[in-house]
Amino acid sequence: MKNSVELAWQECPKKNLKNIWFPFENITESMDREDRHRYFIKRIEIDYTSCGLASLQDFLNKQSTIHVLFHLRHRNTWCCKDKTKCSNNRSLPLQYCQWDLLYTETNPGVNPHDCHCKFSANPVQLGDLDITLASLILLNCCNLTPDEKAAIKKLRQYKNDYLSHNIKGAITKREYRTLWADLTNFILQLDPSKQDNLTRIEARPLDEALCSRYCISLLDLHERLDEICSTIQTMNNSVQGSIQNIGTTVQSSLQNMESSMQVIGNSVQGSLQNMGSSMQVIGNSVQSSLQNMESSMQVIGNSVQGSLQNMGTSMQGTLRNIDTSLQELLFYARRGMACQCYAERIDNQEKRLPFRRKYQLGQSIFTLHNQIDLASVINNALTSSIPNFLTSVAGDDWRGDVTDKVMMDDGRLVICLPYQCRLLICNTDGSQVDSIDVQVRPLDVTAVNNSTVAVTLLFSKCIEMYDINNKQKLKSISVPRMRWCFSDITTINNKLVVGVDYKLQIIDHQTGEVVQTIKTDCVPHWLHGSDDRIFYYNPFNNKLYWYSYTDGSHHTLTLPSPPRRMTTLQDGSMYVICCDGSVQHVSSDGTKYKTVKTKGIKSIHNDCSLYYNCKQRKLVTCYSLPYINIFHEK
């Protein structure tokens, strides 16, 4: 008895469903010209031509269109035009690849505004839009009746439920009949003139070129599976060969032992015939035989150890090959599901997966590379700028002198020296030393871009920004409600973040305006921005707090001791220094942690600061003044 899936394939419902859906998907090259421009994209064309626009590019450049689409991709950004219509969406339905398909940034170095006015539309054609992008534009940028909106949402939902997310690859005949009636009604609501087209689509066979493409894709996957099977077979043969070698070695050694025992027996028998004169011979013979036995056992041990090492090396190499093959197989499978805009740009990107190294919690990641003696560095920096009789005083004053530091993407360190009222700038080897004088003691520093840092000051309710290349103060941003003592600062999404009472304030460093205020359950200390999360802590408990833009919620993780400083590693996990001096390695999802045991990192004073730069792959710590330690990733 044939099941419903087989019937669906043999009795045509499956093929007819594909002929309905494929015009909405990315496989437009297999359809004729009329198919490529029906339904969603035809409705978009009707909308912009009714407004007197000649092309899709003109429609995308329209002020209202680009403004809406910009805020469907960008969060926490307020435009220089139509500010009242700006929105801050919790979810961002427009993907990066879709935005890059539609728009290109023009004159980035000239335009001072970080909003939609920096972008202009690409010469996109209607055929370049897949159903997801087309429906997004229709629902948000076109003038639709309520019935049309409902029809588009239903079509997109049906496509997700029965095609994109259908792991069986087929539907039953009963489902097909119900779906076909609904799909026909939805499509005719959008374009009543398509009745004949629907009749033709329902009756026509599956496209041969499309079948050929599927066969080629399946053959590619089959080839990858064959390679994996071959790799596994190689590993199996290697293991069997190693075991066989061990057996042969053990058997040979046992034979040697048996021969040695025979020699002992013969010696004893001969010696008994002449007890008086042969006792010494027996002793020598027995000793020699035992030495032979010991040598044989040593050979067995070395052979077994060598064979096991070979097996381990062989299995590790083979498992790496299997992992690589599986990753590539997943890449090929996912590539078929990627949106059209990504597929068209794949030739300009890396051909293989961008592997991102994943750490095991608590594993040894870094090794100490060098140490900077700040006393020597600062004395060198001050020699050329202040009198000699002050040099030793400034260089030897270490009363909690380093309060914070940051590593720029070019590898330079910017260090806060509050008791000297200056920012120290140097390379990680202590060379090319420079400094910037600050009127008030600098406390906390964060990098804004490759040449600009933002600094908070002791007893001051303002943020100062400095150009470290030209050693100039760029501006001062007043934050009236910022904590005046031990104020912290970080960056997220190219915006500054400071703590204000029981709140986090997000500040546009270009305009100095507060663009968002986030309430917190405690006074936030030692802020740290990472991807879409802002981390902080409460000095009166053991919890690590963070706010996530992804779900718009606050989260916590309880650590063995109150947290102090933190930094994010390249895989999204974190190093957190606790009050007890331990360093906890926190998972990227913030649910687990493990104590770090690496020498030089495992025990750090709780006042220590640390910073990791993902581009340089270096970790900087300072826990025994006046020394700064530079760790390199292994």
Phi, psi and omega in degrees: 000123182283139179280176186293329180292316179296318177298323181297323178287317189278334185258014169085344178305322180298312183294323181294321177298321179296320181293334175286315191276329187300327175299335179279340183270193188271358189269054185286340183293340182268359183252159180281176187297321181293322180296323186294338188243027182256169175061248189299308184291329176296322180293323176296318180298318179298320183295311185282332176290329178292340177269004180084015180268144188271337186211166176297325179298319177297321180295319180290331178280350178299136186307311183293325182290307183295327180294314180296312183294326179301316182281349171278351178245331187244139181244151176061039178228131179245130189277159179283342178239149177051048182300330181292340181261002178291147180227155178236087187284139177293318176254151181242091185289339181274117183284161179301316183294327178290318177298317179294331176293322186273324191225155176228139177287130182246133178050059183298331181278347184261315183286121183278349185269136179261063183214197188291344181290350178280351189243153173223154186287145173279161178287066184280142176258157179301326180292347179281347185270129172271178187295325182295311181291319180297316180293325178297316178294317180300311186289335186250339188236353184247158179273104183242149172281161177304322179295321179294318178299317180296320180295318180295316179297320179294318179298317180293321178294318178297319179299318179291317185289319190251351180236295187297320185253018180269103185283347181276337181079014181197167173228163180283164180296323179295316177300319183299315182297320179292316181296318183299321179294316180294316181298318179300315181296316181297316183293320180291335173295325180280323183209095183297343184281000187264017180299315180295322179297320180295322178296317180294318181296319182297329186266340188281155180282170178293140184296128183294320179297324179293319177299319179297320179296318178299318181299318180297318179297318179294323177295322177299315179295320179297322179296320179295321178295322177299320179296320178295316178299319179296320179296317179297320179296320177299316178298318180298315179297321180296317180295316180297319179297319180295318179296320179296320178297320178297315180299318180296318180295317180296317180298318179296320181292322178296322177297320177296321178295319179298318178298319179297319179296324178295319177298318178299315180299316179296320180296316180297318181297317179292324183288328178296332179290336179220073188302316188295321188263351190246003180301322179295322180297319179299312181301313180297318183294315179298316180300316179297319181293319179296323177297320177298319178297317179298318178298319180296318179295323178296319177299318179299312182300313180297320182294315179296315180299316179297318180295318179295321177296317178299318178299316181298314180298316181297317181292320178298313179298319181293318179296323176297318178298318179297316180299317178298317180296318179295320178298317179294322178298316177297323179298314180296321180294318181289331182299328179290339181260356183290157180288161188299323183295326177289319181298324182287340181257004185295331180291337181266003180242183180296141183279340181247169180298137176281082184299132178247119186300130180252127182270150167274138182302129177083357182291159178281111185255325189241158173227141182295125183258313179200171182227136179256128175269103184296329179300315179291318181298314183290321177302319178295322181290326185275339186304321185274353187240343180226162181300154183299324185290346177263346188298311184294326179294313181293324183282338185256000182276103186241045179278080181062044196289325182262110179263335178194163178203162178214145174256123178285166181295339177273002176099353180285146176260138172241118191240133177276122176242086188295324183285349174250359179053052180207159170255125179265135180237127179201166174280170182289349174260007179086004182269172178049058184280138176212170180206159177234125178286137179237134186293323180244153185301123179283138182248309187228145183223146175218149180276131176266315173209195186295340184232000186235137175234153174246137188230138169260154188237151179293134179058032181225141178254050178213161177247131177250139181245135185232143171269111185281347176282313182266357180055047182235148172278125184273313182195168174233125182253120181277131176234091191305324186260009179291145179298129187279346182236129179057045178283143184247161181209146174209182179231151173205133180052042178063025176236155177272148178231128177228160177267133179226103182051238180262044183213159167248130178249129178262124188238132173281112185290343179282319181258342183079006183272146172279116185262345179199145175235127183243122179285144179233164181274355180208172174287116186286131178242150177044074183290149177211118179264136181211117181054248182250022183234146175243117182262150176198177180216163175249119186295354184257008174209180185265016187267140168263124182255151168203150174255132181249126175288338183298313180247001178066029184232164175263146180225161178220156172222126181274123181256167182292344181209155180305131180286157177232277181258159181207156175209152183259135178271175189291340180266007179094348175284172187227152165258127180235123175276132180252168183299328181281005178090352180282158175245123181257132177266108186263136182295159184296333178271359175073022183254340185224163176206161177209143183288136179279135181248005183297134179299132181090346180240330190298334181226108184230143177298143186292345176273000182292149172249151177217152182209133178244133177252118185295326182287318180279341185056042181232146177245133181244129176230156176215105183223001177217081184302145006264036186255138173245131184256135179249116177255136175257146177290138182291000000 
